[in-house]
């Protein structure tokens, strides 16, 4: 029996998939979601073998949701559904096992389901990184995946092999490259120091403080948290420009 999670923001589309899957043997629907974030939350609870993801959804699209799903254990297979065939090449570049164009036909869905049945879990390939800015970072913590909205992140700081992700509520740790994060989110963060990216919307001001060697250095004051971030000499032009 293949367990399936459906994600589509349109109720008629979810209803159609449910009806079609009702005519296919050895499958069962374990959850339905209205957007990508909800799909990931439900996938953590239900652990589906397969996720049928619409590509265009609010809050988080299907392609980003598929990437976050690769951190789940066990890792689900992905089939994309969409009314826009321009996405087809991108979907297959992401190693989805199939791509279904709406309106979905029973025969076409059956073919995609057969592929999922034929593949063993170990044959699931990791999705390739997208050339687009994610709306969330996925944090793997204590056997679950936490989705942190980019807009809530105050700073990203490299420490040894980890990146500290700081929000107003708490810190998280991820294993990503600060350089790659800067490339992806460069429109939202500025580099204040070689090891730290800060969201300007959370900077409330600047002041000079003595560092550990008793030298005066500029630091950035941050909204919602007591920490201040040191500014390197190379980036002190940000203080003058503020």
Helices and strands as residue ranges (DSSP letters): E 2-7, H 11-21, E 27-33, H 36-46, E 50-54, H 62-69, E 77-82, G 85-87, H 88-93, E 98-101, H 106-118, G 121-123, E 136-141, E 144-149, G 150-152, E 155-159, E 162-166, E 171-174, H 178-185, E 190-193, E 196-198, G 200-202, E 203-210, E 216-222, E 228-230, G 233-235, H 237-241
